[in-house]
Amino acid sequence: MTATVQATKQLAEFAADTTFDSLSPKVREMMPMLMIDIFRAAAVGRPKAWSVDTLRAFEGLGSKETSSIFYENKKLDAQRAAYVNGTYAGSLDWDDSHAGALIHPGVVIWPAALAVAEMTNADGKALLTAVSAGYEVAIRIGMSIQLSHSLRGFHGTTTCGTFGAATACAKLFGFDAKRMNSTLGLAASYASGLSQFFVSGSDIKRIHAGKAAAQGVEVALLAKADLTGPHDVIEGAQGFGQAVSDAFNVDVIVEDIGETFHTEGVLLKVHAGTARLQAAVEAAEIIARRGVDPSNIEKVEVGVHPAAMGKLSWNEPVDTQQAQLSAPFAVAMSLTLTGQRDAPLILGLDDFDTCVKDPAIRALSARTVCVIDDEIAGATTREVVPARVVAYLKDGSTEEAKVMVPKGSGNNPMPMDDVVSRYRMTVSELMSEKQTDAWLEKAMNLTVLKATSDLFAVA
C-alpha cells in the first residue's frame, strides 16, 4: 500500500469535476439501460411483504414530501423515499452488480439520486452524470478492499454503496471538491452492513440497499449544512480501508481515475440470484438441454473460484434469501426446471420462493457441492465470474459444461432490446402499453429530459 496516496481527495476531485462529456461513451450508453433495469426490479419488489412493511414504517414521517415512490401515487421526504425505493429495487438479488467490487451499485445509487434530483429539480443529464460518478466511486472503493472485506463479514453493497449514493447526491447539490471531500469523510462513518444473513437467513438483506440509499442522502444533506468529515478517511491510519479490510489496496482507487471507468464492467443478471451463480445456472441449463433427467443424477460438482466457498456454497438453504445466494441450489433448480421451459431459462424470484420448498430440488441440491476449480479461478476477473458444472449420472457417465463469460456481464452484455422487453413484461400489470411506451421514451432519452420528476409521472 502506498501510504502517501490521497485517495479521498482524488475521489472527491474526480466526482466534483465529472461532467457528462468526461464520461466514457460506454458509460453514457449504459446509464439509461441501468436505470430501466432498476425500475424493473422495483416493480418486482414493490408488492413483497418487506417492501410493504418498509413503506408503512415511513409513511407519515417527515414534513416535506418532495420525492416520489416507485409505482405509487405518493411522495415522502428525500431520505425516506430513497429508503423505500432502495428496498423495492434492491430486495430481490435481481439487479446490476460489479464482480470485482462485490457490490450492487445501482439499487443504492439510483434511489438516492432520484430522490435528490426530484427535490432539486435536476434534469436528466445532471441525474445521469451524478449517478455515473457515484457508480465509479463505489466500485473503486469496493475493489480496493475486496475480497477481504467480504470474508470479514461485511456486505459491500451497503458499505461501498453508501459512498456512491452520497457522491451522487452531493453531485446533484453542486458540491465543489472540498465539500465533496467532506461528504466522503462523513459517509465513511455511515458505511455499514453485515453478512450474517448468508449463514442465518432473515429479511435484513432485503432492506440493505434502502438503508444505504437513505444514508447517502443524509450524508449529503449534512455536508450541505457545512458539517465536515476527515479529509483522508479512506486511506487514513484509522480510516475506512484499514478498518474493514485485511488487504486494503489504496492504489486501486486512484489508478487511471477519470480515464478508465470500472463502471463499464457492471453486469445485469439474467437470474434472480447473486452474480456469482449466474454462470453456474447457465452451465447447468446446457447439461439439462442435452436431455439429462435430474432423477438420474447421482451428484453434481460446481467448479468455482475460492471466493465462492463458504458464502455461496451452502447447499441446504433455510429460506428464499439463502436459496438466492446458493450456487448448488440454483444449479439444482436449473437442472430441474430447464426441461419444463422454453429456452432461454430465466429463474425469477417466484421460482426461488417455490423451489426452496420442493423436496426433489432440495434433495438434488444436497447432492450438489462446490469445489475449487483452478481453471475457473484463473479465468475469474473483476468483470467476469465463470463456472463449471459436472453432473455424475447413476450409470457411471458424466455430463459437463462450463460458461466462461455469463450473459449480462461486461464482455457479454445484455442488449438494450432484452432490457426493454423484460421491463415491458414486468410492468404489464401496472401500466398500459401506451404508458410504458411513453415512459421508455423518457428513460432512453435521459440527456434531453428536462425534469427527472417526469420519470414518475405516468400519463
GIZI-V644094 format. One record per residue. N is the residue number from 0. PHI is phi in whole degrees, -180 to 180 (999 if undefined). OMEGA is omega in radians with two decimals (none if undefined). D_FIRST is the distance of its C-alpha to the first C-alpha in Angstrom with 1 decimal. Layout:
N;PHI;OMEGA;D_FIRST / N;PHI;OMEGA;D_FIRST
//
This chain:
0;999;3.09;0.0 / 1;-93;-3.00;3.8 / 2;-64;-3.07;5.9 / 3;-85;-3.14;8.9 / 4;-68;-3.14;8.7 / 5;-93;-3.01;11.8 / 6;-65;-3.12;11.5 / 7;-61;-3.13;14.6 / 8;-63;-3.11;16.6 / 9;-69;3.05;16.0 / 10;-63;-3.13;17.0 / 11;-64;3.13;20.0 / 12;-65;3.10;21.0 / 13;-59;-3.07;20.9 / 14;-65;-3.12;22.9 / 15;-66;-3.08;25.4 / 16;-86;-3.08;26.0 / 17;-63;3.02;26.4 / 18;-123;3.09;30.0 / 19;-57;-3.10;31.9 / 20;-70;-3.13;32.3 / 21;-83;3.08;28.5 / 22;-72;3.08;27.9 / 23;-69;3.11;28.1 / 24;-55;-3.12;31.6 / 25;-66;3.11;30.5 / 26;-63;3.11;28.9 / 27;-60;3.13;32.1 / 28;-72;-3.07;34.2 / 29;-72;-2.93;32.3 / 30;-58;3.08;32.4 / 31;-59;3.12;36.2 / 32;-62;-3.14;36.0 / 33;-66;3.13;33.3 / 34;-67;3.09;35.3 / 35;-57;-3.11;38.5 / 36;-70;3.07;36.8 / 37;-67;3.08;35.7 / 38;-64;3.07;39.3 / 39;-63;-3.13;40.4 / 40;-59;3.14;38.2 / 41;-65;3.11;39.5 / 42;-65;3.10;43.1 / 43;-71;-3.06;42.5 / 44;-79;-3.04;40.9 / 45;-52;-3.06;43.3 / 46;-83;-3.09;46.1 / 47;-68;-3.04;44.1 / 48;-56;-3.10;44.9 / 49;-66;3.10;41.4 / 50;-71;3.10;41.6 / 51;-59;-3.12;45.1 / 52;-66;-3.14;44.2 / 53;-66;3.09;41.2 / 54;-61;-3.14;43.5 / 55;-62;-3.12;46.1 / 56;-64;-3.01;43.8 / 57;-106;3.13;43.0 / 58;-61;3.10;46.3 / 59;89;3.11;48.1 / 60;-96;3.13;45.2 / 61;85;-3.05;44.1 / 62;-99;-3.08;46.5 / 63;-112;3.11;45.3 / 64;-97;-3.00;45.6 / 65;-106;-2.88;43.7 / 66;-129;-3.00;41.8 / 67;-80;3.06;43.3 / 68;-102;3.13;42.8 / 69;-52;2.99;42.6 / 70;57;3.06;46.2 / 71;-129;3.09;47.7 / 72;-89;-3.12;50.1 / 73;-158;3.13;48.4 / 74;-129;3.00;45.7 / 75;-130;2.98;43.5 / 76;-65;-2.98;41.4 / 77;-59;-3.09;38.1 / 78;-66;-3.12;35.9 / 79;-74;3.06;38.3 / 80;-63;3.09;39.0 / 81;-62;-3.14;35.3 / 82;-63;-3.09;35.3 / 83;-65;-3.11;38.4 / 84;-66;3.07;37.5 / 85;-65;3.08;34.1 / 86;-70;3.10;35.9 / 87;-55;-3.01;38.5 / 88;-83;-2.96;36.0 / 89;-100;-3.02;33.2 / 90;-95;-2.95;35.2 / 91;-111;-2.94;36.1 / 92;57;-3.11;33.0 / 93;-135;-3.01;34.7 / 94;-133;-3.09;32.4 / 95;-69;-3.00;29.7 / 96;-153;3.00;26.3 / 97;-124;-3.00;23.0 / 98;-64;-3.08;22.2 / 99;-70;3.12;18.5 / 100;-85;-3.09;17.9 / 101;55;3.12;20.6 / 102;-139;2.98;22.5 / 103;-111;-3.01;25.9 / 104;-70;-2.97;25.3 / 105;-62;-3.04;28.9 / 106;-73;3.01;30.7 / 107;-97;-2.97;28.7 / 108;-76;-3.13;28.4 / 109;-60;-3.14;31.9 / 110;-59;3.12;33.8 / 111;-66;-3.09;32.1 / 112;-66;3.12;32.4 / 113;-62;-3.14;36.0 / 114;-64;-3.12;37.0 / 115;-75;3.11;35.8 / 116;-61;3.12;37.0 / 117;-69;3.13;40.4 / 118;-65;-3.07;40.4 / 119;-101;-3.12;39.6 / 120;59;3.14;41.9 / 121;-74;3.08;39.1 / 122;-92;-3.05;40.1 / 123;-65;-3.13;38.7 / 124;-66;3.10;36.7 / 125;-64;3.10;34.9 / 126;-61;-3.11;34.3 / 127;-59;-3.13;32.9 / 128;-65;-3.12;30.5 / 129;-64;-3.14;29.3 / 130;-64;3.13;28.7 / 131;-61;3.09;26.9 / 132;-62;3.13;24.4 / 133;-63;3.10;24.0 / 134;-57;-3.04;23.4 / 135;-65;3.11;20.7 / 136;-63;-3.12;18.8 / 137;-62;-3.10;19.3 / 138;-68;-3.14;18.4 / 139;-64;3.08;15.1 / 140;-64;3.13;14.1 / 141;-60;-3.14;15.5 / 142;-63;-3.09;13.7 / 143;-76;-3.04;10.3 / 144;-117;-3.13;11.6 / 145;-85;0.16;14.1 / 146;-90;-3.08;15.7 / 147;-57;-3.11;14.8 / 148;-56;-3.14;15.9 / 149;-68;-3.12;19.3 / 150;-64;3.11;19.7 / 151;-80;3.05;19.4 / 152;105;3.09;22.3 / 153;-90;3.07;21.2 / 154;-104;-3.00;22.9 / 155;-62;3.14;20.7 / 156;-59;-3.12;23.7 / 157;-84;-3.13;24.4 / 158;-72;-3.11;20.9 / 159;-73;3.12;19.5 / 160;-61;3.10;23.0 / 161;-60;3.09;23.7 / 162;-61;-3.11;21.1 / 163;-65;3.14;22.9 / 164;-65;3.13;26.3 / 165;-62;3.12;25.7 / 166;-62;-3.13;24.4 / 167;-62;3.13;27.5 / 168;-66;3.12;29.9 / 169;-62;3.11;28.5 / 170;-63;3.13;29.0 / 171;-69;3.05;32.5 / 172;-80;3.08;33.1 / 173;80;-3.09;32.2 / 174;-66;2.96;29.4 / 175;-82;-3.04;28.0 / 176;-62;-3.12;24.3 / 177;-65;-3.14;24.6 / 178;-72;3.04;26.3 / 179;-64;3.09;24.0 / 180;-61;3.10;21.1 / 181;-64;3.10;23.2 / 182;-60;3.10;23.9 / 183;-64;3.12;20.3 / 184;-61;3.09;20.1 / 185;-71;-3.07;23.2 / 186;-60;-3.08;22.3 / 187;-60;3.14;19.4 / 188;-79;3.07;22.1 / 189;-92;-3.00;24.3 / 190;-68;-3.06;21.9 / 191;-153;3.10;23.3 / 192;148;-3.07;25.0 / 193;-111;-3.00;25.4 / 194;-110;3.13;26.4 / 195;-62;3.10;29.2 / 196;-61;3.05;31.5 / 197;-58;-3.05;30.3 / 198;-92;-2.95;32.0 / 199;-109;-3.06;34.9 / 200;75;3.11;35.7 / 201;104;-3.10;37.0 / 202;-91;-2.89;37.1 / 203;-60;-3.14;33.9 / 204;-64;-3.14;31.9 / 205;-62;-3.10;34.8 / 206;-109;-3.09;34.0 / 207;-61;-3.12;30.2 / 208;-64;3.10;30.0 / 209;-63;3.12;32.7 / 210;-58;-3.10;31.0 / 211;-68;3.10;27.8 / 212;-62;3.13;29.9 / 213;-64;3.12;31.9 / 214;-64;3.10;29.0 / 215;-61;3.09;27.7 / 216;-63;-3.10;31.1 / 217;-63;3.13;31.3 / 218;-59;-3.13;28.0 / 219;-64;3.09;29.1 / 220;-65;3.09;32.5 / 221;-64;3.11;31.1 / 222;-65;3.10;29.1 / 223;-62;3.13;32.3 / 224;-89;3.02;34.1 / 225;82;3.01;31.8 / 226;-75;-3.04;29.7 / 227;-121;3.03;26.2 / 228;-127;-3.11;22.8 / 229;-57;-3.07;19.7 / 230;-70;-3.09;18.4 / 231;-123;-2.95;14.7 / 232;-67;-3.11;15.3 / 233;-81;-3.05;12.6 / 234;-96;-3.05;9.5 / 235;-62;-3.07;11.6 / 236;-60;3.06;11.6 / 237;-122;-3.11;14.4 / 238;-93;-3.01;13.8 / 239;-60;-3.07;14.0 / 240;-59;-3.13;10.7 / 241;-69;-3.06;10.7 / 242;-75;-2.95;14.4 / 243;-115;-3.10;14.9 / 244;-148;3.04;12.4 / 245;-90;-3.07;11.5 / 246;-142;-3.13;8.9 / 247;-64;3.14;7.3 / 248;-122;-3.04;5.5 / 249;-65;-3.10;6.1 / 250;-64;3.12;6.9 / 251;-61;-3.09;9.6 / 252;-67;-2.97;11.3 / 253;-102;-3.07;12.1 / 254;-61;3.09;12.7 / 255;54;-3.12;16.5 / 256;-65;-3.08;17.2 / 257;89;3.12;20.9 / 258;-113;3.06;21.6 / 259;-99;-3.14;20.4 / 260;-112;3.13;21.6 / 261;-70;3.04;20.3 / 262;-59;3.13;23.3 / 263;-62;3.13;25.3 / 264;-89;3.11;24.2 / 265;-66;-3.14;25.9 / 266;-115;3.00;28.7 / 267;-106;-3.02;32.0 / 268;-91;3.07;33.3 / 269;-71;-3.03;36.7 / 270;-109;-3.07;37.1 / 271;-82;3.10;36.7 / 272;-149;-3.10;33.9 / 273;-57;-3.09;30.2 / 274;-60;-3.03;28.7 / 275;-82;3.02;27.8 / 276;-116;-3.07;31.5 / 277;-61;-3.13;32.9 / 278;-65;3.14;33.0 / 279;-65;3.09;34.6 / 280;-63;3.11;37.3 / 281;-62;-3.13;38.0 / 282;-64;3.11;38.3 / 283;-65;3.10;40.6 / 284;-63;3.11;42.7 / 285;-59;3.14;43.2 / 286;-64;-3.10;44.5 / 287;-63;-3.12;46.7 / 288;-74;2.98;48.2 / 289;-82;3.10;49.4 / 290;97;3.13;51.8 / 291;-70;3.12;50.1 / 292;-87;-3.12;51.8 / 293;-55;-3.12;49.4 / 294;-70;3.12;52.1 / 295;-96;-3.12;52.0 / 296;-93;3.10;48.3 / 297;-77;3.10;47.8 / 298;-159;-3.14;44.0 / 299;-135;3.01;41.0 / 300;-115;3.09;37.6 / 301;-114;-3.14;34.7 / 302;-81;-3.01;32.0 / 303;-136;2.95;28.6 / 304;-72;3.12;24.9 / 305;-54;-3.12;23.7 / 306;-62;-3.13;22.1 / 307;-80;-3.08;25.8 / 308;-71;-3.14;26.9 / 309;97;-3.05;27.8 / 310;-69;-3.05;27.5 / 311;-111;-3.06;29.4 / 312;-103;3.07;31.5 / 313;-59;-3.12;34.0 / 314;-114;3.07;37.5 / 315;-134;-3.06;39.7 / 316;-64;-3.10;38.6 / 317;-90;-3.13;40.3 / 318;-155;-3.11;40.5 / 319;-60;-3.14;39.9 / 320;-57;3.11;36.4 / 321;-65;3.13;35.4 / 322;-61;3.13;37.4 / 323;-70;-3.13;35.3 / 324;-109;-3.07;32.2 / 325;-111;3.08;33.8 / 326;-63;3.11;33.6 / 327;-59;-3.10;36.6 / 328;-69;3.12;38.7 / 329;-64;3.08;38.1 / 330;-65;3.10;39.0 / 331;-62;3.07;42.1 / 332;-62;-3.12;43.0 / 333;-62;3.13;42.6 / 334;-63;-3.09;44.7 / 335;-87;-3.00;47.4 / 336;-85;-3.06;47.5 / 337;-56;-3.11;47.2 / 338;-66;-3.12;50.8 / 339;-96;-3.00;52.1 / 340;-136;3.03;50.6 / 341;-73;3.07;50.6 / 342;-79;-0.07;47.5 / 343;-85;3.10;44.8 / 344;-70;3.01;44.0 / 345;-131;3.10;42.3 / 346;-96;-3.14;41.5 / 347;-96;-3.11;41.8 / 348;-61;3.13;41.3 / 349;-63;3.09;45.0 / 350;-63;3.12;44.7 / 351;-66;3.10;42.1 / 352;-58;-3.10;44.3 / 353;-76;-3.00;47.3 / 354;-71;-3.14;45.7 / 355;-65;3.11;44.0 / 356;-103;-3.06;47.6 / 357;-85;-3.07;48.9 / 358;-60;-3.10;49.9 / 359;-68;3.13;49.8 / 360;-69;3.09;46.4 / 361;-63;3.13;45.0 / 362;-66;3.10;46.7 / 363;-67;3.09;45.1 / 364;-62;3.13;41.7 / 365;-65;3.10;42.2 / 366;-95;-3.10;42.8 / 367;-112;-3.09;39.7 / 368;-129;3.03;36.5 / 369;-88;3.07;32.9 / 370;-132;3.10;31.8 / 371;-71;-3.07;28.6 / 372;-119;-3.05;29.4 / 373;-62;-3.14;27.5 / 374;-65;3.14;28.8 / 375;-65;3.12;27.9 / 376;-61;-3.12;24.4 / 377;-69;-3.12;23.9 / 378;-92;3.14;25.3 / 379;-75;-3.13;23.3 / 380;-128;3.08;21.0 / 381;-65;-3.06;19.4 / 382;-111;-2.98;23.0 / 383;-128;3.08;25.3 / 384;-123;-3.13;26.2 / 385;-83;3.09;29.1 / 386;-161;3.03;31.4 / 387;-124;3.05;34.3 / 388;-125;3.09;37.4 / 389;-123;3.10;40.0 / 390;-101;3.10;43.2 / 391;-97;-3.04;45.4 / 392;-90;-3.07;49.0 / 393;-67;3.12;51.9 / 394;-87;3.10;53.7 / 395;94;3.12;51.0 / 396;-87;3.12;49.6 / 397;-132;2.99;46.2 / 398;-127;-3.07;44.9 / 399;-132;3.03;41.4 / 400;-151;3.05;39.5 / 401;-133;3.10;36.0 / 402;-124;-3.06;34.4 / 403;-90;3.13;31.4 / 404;-134;-3.07;31.1 / 405;-65;3.11;32.6 / 406;-60;3.11;34.7 / 407;94;-3.13;33.0 / 408;-76;-3.07;29.6 / 409;-58;-3.14;28.2 / 410;-90;3.11;29.7 / 411;-143;-2.93;32.9 / 412;-68;3.03;33.4 / 413;-74;-3.13;36.2 / 414;-68;-3.13;38.6 / 415;-56;-3.14;39.8 / 416;-59;3.12;43.2 / 417;-69;3.11;41.9 / 418;-60;-3.12;40.0 / 419;-68;-3.08;43.2 / 420;-67;3.13;45.5 / 421;-76;2.99;43.7 / 422;-64;-3.14;43.5 / 423;-58;-3.12;47.2 / 424;-62;-3.07;47.9 / 425;-70;-3.03;45.9 / 426;-95;-3.03;47.6 / 427;-60;3.13;51.1 / 428;-92;-3.12;52.4 / 429;-103;-3.03;50.9 / 430;-138;3.05;51.8 / 431;-73;3.12;54.7 / 432;-61;3.11;54.1 / 433;-63;3.11;54.9 / 434;-64;3.13;52.4 / 435;-65;3.11;49.7 / 436;-59;-3.11;50.5 / 437;-65;3.14;50.3 / 438;-67;-3.14;46.9 / 439;-62;3.08;45.4 / 440;-61;3.10;46.7 / 441;-67;-3.05;44.8 / 442;-64;-3.10;41.6 / 443;-83;3.12;41.6 / 444;-129;-3.08;42.2 / 445;-58;-3.03;39.7 / 446;-67;3.12;39.4 / 447;-113;3.12;43.1 / 448;-73;-3.04;43.3 / 449;-78;-3.12;44.5 / 450;-143;-3.13;43.7 / 451;-66;3.08;41.2 / 452;-62;3.10;43.9 / 453;-63;3.13;45.9 / 454;-68;-3.13;43.6 / 455;-102;-3.14;45.1 / 456;-95;3.12;48.7 / 457;-107;-3.09;50.7 / 458;-75;none;54.0
//
